[in-house]
Amino acid sequence: MAASTPQRIGSSIGALALLLALASHGGTGSSRAAPAGGPLTISSPAFASGAPIPVQYTCKGADVAPPLTWSAPLGAALVVDDPDAVNGVYVHWIVAGIPFGSGSTAAGQSPAGGTALPNTSGQPAYKGPCPPAGTGTHHYRFTLYQLPNDYQLPGGLAGVQAAQTIAGTATAQAQLMGTFAG
């Protein structure tokens, strides 16, 4: 049975709207071709989201960053924090300026192209989970924030203030969460 004229018109309008949406998606004002990529993602081959972080990536082990894998259709920043910290959120690691595309790191490495910013301790480095004894299980969020490719974080920011600025500017986020008890 042939489709009626109103059905054909409706289908044509729907297809045209889809084409227009796809054509206008991702316009960043950059002369660089938009990256072919899927969603913003982050994971680790060392632990599954929601699972315990292996000791070697904490203060009770080698205290090195776990290996990570990500995909970022635009530029990104990584923030690792502990919302269960005794004195409020503790930022363990910030890496800004991660280029778009897919990437990965081995244990102890920082994302290529990114710049480490000062954490809550004032160090531009990874500081592994180290909750005080008796404070229970803490949750460590490895959050990848999507940012414009040309985004520049204002100078002088560190720790929680830098993390909040990044989160407030981000257009999307992906998260890997691990746990560790002191």
WOPELIN-V846720 format. One record per pair of residues at least 4 apart in sequence whose ideal C-beta (glycine too) atoms are under 6 Angstrom apart, sorted by the first residue. I is the first residue (numbers start at 0). GAP is how many residues later the second one is. D is the distance in whole Angstrom. If there is no record, write none. Layout:
# WOPELIN-V846720
((I/GAP/D) (I/GAP/D))
This chain:
# WOPELIN-V846720
((2/4/4) (2/5/5) (25/8/4) (34/38/6) (34/65/5) (34/66/6) (36/34/6) (36/36/4) (39/32/6) (39/106/5) (39/132/5) (39/134/4) (40/30/5) (40/133/5) (41/28/5) (41/100/6) (41/102/4) (41/132/5) (41/134/5) (42/26/5) (42/133/6) (43/22/5) (43/23/6) (43/24/5) (43/132/6) (44/22/5) (45/8/6) (45/20/4) (45/21/6) (46/4/5) (46/6/6) (46/131/5) (48/127/5) (48/128/5) (49/127/6) (51/127/5) (52/4/5) (52/76/6) (52/125/4) (52/127/5) (54/5/5) (54/6/4) (55/5/4) (55/6/5) (56/9/4) (56/71/5) (57/70/4) (57/71/4) (57/122/6) (58/4/5) (58/69/5) (58/71/3) (62/65/4) (63/43/6) (63/44/4) (64/43/6) (64/61/4) (66/38/6) (66/39/5) (66/40/5) (67/37/5) (68/35/4) (69/33/6) (69/74/5) (70/31/5) (71/4/4) (71/28/5) (73/26/5) (73/72/5) (73/75/6) (74/25/6) (74/72/5) (74/74/4) (75/22/4) (75/68/5) (75/70/6) (76/19/4) (76/68/5) (76/70/6) (76/89/5) (77/17/4) (77/66/6) (78/15/5) (78/64/5) (78/84/5) (79/12/4) (79/13/4) (79/62/5) (80/8/5) (80/10/5) (80/60/6) (81/8/5) (81/56/5) (81/58/6) (82/6/5) (83/54/4) (83/55/6) (84/5/4) (88/71/6) (89/30/5) (90/28/5) (90/29/5) (90/68/5) (90/69/6) (90/72/5) (91/27/6) (91/35/5) (92/26/6) (92/33/4) (93/23/4) (93/68/6) (94/15/6) (94/16/5) (94/19/4) (94/21/5) (95/19/6) (95/21/6) (95/57/5) (96/17/5) (96/18/5) (97/13/5) (97/16/4) (98/14/4) (102/8/6) (104/4/4) (104/6/6) (109/6/6) (115/8/4) (115/9/6) (116/7/6) (116/45/5) (117/4/5) (117/6/5) (117/40/4) (118/4/6) (118/8/5) (118/40/6) (119/39/4) (120/6/6) (128/11/5) (128/51/4) (130/4/5) (130/7/4) (130/51/4) (131/50/5) (132/49/5) (134/47/6) (136/42/5) (136/44/4) (137/42/6) (138/38/6) (138/40/6) (139/38/5) (140/34/6) (140/36/5) (141/34/4) (142/30/6) (142/32/5) (143/30/5) (144/21/5) (144/25/4) (144/28/5) (145/24/6) (145/25/5) (145/26/4) (146/4/4) (146/23/6) (156/4/5) (156/5/4) (156/8/6) (157/4/5))
